[in-house]
């Protein structure tokens, strides 16, 4: 329910604002959807263990809005030849990501009490985030739009506001019990919903499939300003990084004003 309450106002503001602003600032609008697998790098398992990174994969999808300054919506023409209008899109979006989390690695695979506690612990985190990014297109946006370029690579950098909700349980009983929780996690269990910010960078390519639409393939890295995204904040020397996510997604983009 909290996700529905968060999404609806965001979409209403986005649609109303973009409709009013486009007539004044001379930009066109594009809408898209993206989805694909996401790898969560957290305190579950060993961060750089291959099995851990593959098994603790999740999934995400998003709604994307682009402000395209290369065209006026009323005439589908380029208003000016500035570098900014030729190469830059402003990207606004809202995303939802989710992952089930398990402990993998040498310690979790061991036969001792520590391995038993780690294998018995299971977690999940859900993330909803919204924000803006500046997207730089290597080739001119108008050239790609007019099929002079079929494959249009781009990179982007942005900031998102993030709401996350982690959960966890153990097959051995209550996680608050010192006989159940892995000793390193003592005083490091945080299972309340919370908010934070994230910095994200993406690299991708658009493929022209028609006058009004593109397919998109993208790889994204998101670094969160928290180490509690999955509900764990391990106070140990080996815990040197906040949580981050690698997201590979495929998208469909539709041009509204052409």
ABEGO torsion letter per residue (X at the ends): XAAAAAAAAAAAAAAAAAAAAAAAAGBBBBBBBBBEBBBBBBABEBAABAAAAAAABBBBBBBBBBBBAABBAAAGBBABABAAAAABBBBBBBBBBBBBBBBBEAAAABABAAAAAAAABBBBBBBBBBEBBBBBBABBAAAAAAGABABBBBBBBBBBBBBBBBBBBBAAEBAABAAABBAAABGABBABBBBBBBBBBBBBBBBBABAABBBBBBBBBBBBABAAAAGBBBBBAABABBBBBBBBBBBBBBBAAX
